[in-house]
């Protein structure tokens, strides 16, 4: 699903999760070897911008604090794949304080994102076709009418 309103990067809504610090450092560099808390590829529009872009957002842990890195990947029309969200960390309560552990490295998450980006959108993978709401409405109404007129008839076998 595409976003419909411009946002300012970074946004607290996209970065904050329950029980996490509310202030995040922004970094201009990351290493493929450092632990990553998560990776997202989102379609966002920066305030004042006319176009939507795909942004890669990676959160790392530095000195027990989150640091967030942003990369503009270009116009969202270049990407057929769904937006990506990969969590790779978890909170741990230690000595009355919450500490955050990472599972994967930045490089591992980037590799996973590359693989996910190469897949077709979710609807194509699952073999789903877009619904026609009008047709679905009438199909549902016919089902309800049939249930009212034939209350003992079931879909899954013999009725009463």
Residue pairs with C-beta under 8 A, 6 or more apart in sequence:
2 43
2 52
2 76
3 42
3 43
3 44
3 45
3 52
5 45
6 45
6 46
6 47
6 48
6 49
7 14
7 44
7 45
7 46
7 47
8 46
8 47
9 44
9 46
9 55
9 70
10 24
10 26
10 57
10 68
10 70
12 22
14 40
14 42
14 57
15 24
15 57
15 59
15 66
15 68
16 22
19 91
19 98
20 66
20 91
20 100
21 65
21 66
24 59
24 65
24 66
24 67
24 68
25 62
25 65
25 66
25 67
25 68
26 67
26 68
26 69
26 70
27 60
27 62
27 67
27 68
27 69
28 69
29 69
30 36
30 58
30 60
30 67
30 69
30 106
31 106
32 105
32 106
32 107
32 110
33 105
33 106
33 107
34 60
34 61
34 62
34 105
34 106
35 60
35 61
35 89
35 102
35 103
35 104
35 105
35 106
36 58
36 59
36 60
36 88
36 89
36 102
36 104
36 105
36 106
36 108
36 109
37 59
37 60
37 61
37 66
37 87
37 88
37 89
37 100
37 102
38 58
38 59
38 85
38 86
38 87
38 88
38 89
38 109
39 56
39 57
39 58
39 59
39 84
39 85
39 86
39 88
39 106
39 109
39 110
39 112
39 113
40 55
40 56
40 57
40 58
40 83
40 84
40 85
40 86
41 54
41 55
41 56
41 57
41 73
41 79
41 83
41 84
41 113
41 117
42 54
42 55
42 57
42 83
42 85
43 52
43 53
43 54
43 55
43 76
43 79
43 83
44 52
44 53
44 55
45 51
45 52
45 53
46 53
51 75
52 75
52 76
53 72
53 73
53 74
53 75
53 76
54 72
54 73
54 74
54 75
54 76
54 78
54 79
54 83
55 70
55 71
55 72
55 73
56 70
56 71
56 73
56 113
57 68
57 69
57 70
57 71
58 68
58 69
58 71
58 106
58 109
58 110
59 66
59 67
59 68
59 69
59 89
60 66
60 67
60 69
60 102
60 106
61 67
61 89
61 100
61 102
64 99
64 100
66 100
73 79
79 117
80 120
80 121
81 116
81 117
81 118
81 119
81 120
81 121
82 121
82 122
84 113
84 116
84 117
86 109
86 112
86 113
86 116
88 102
88 103
88 104
88 108
88 109
89 100
89 101
89 102
89 103
90 100
90 101
90 103
91 98
91 99
91 100
91 101
92 98
92 99
92 100
92 101
93 99
104 112
119 125
122 128
123 129
123 130
146 153
147 153
150 159
152 159
152 160
153 159
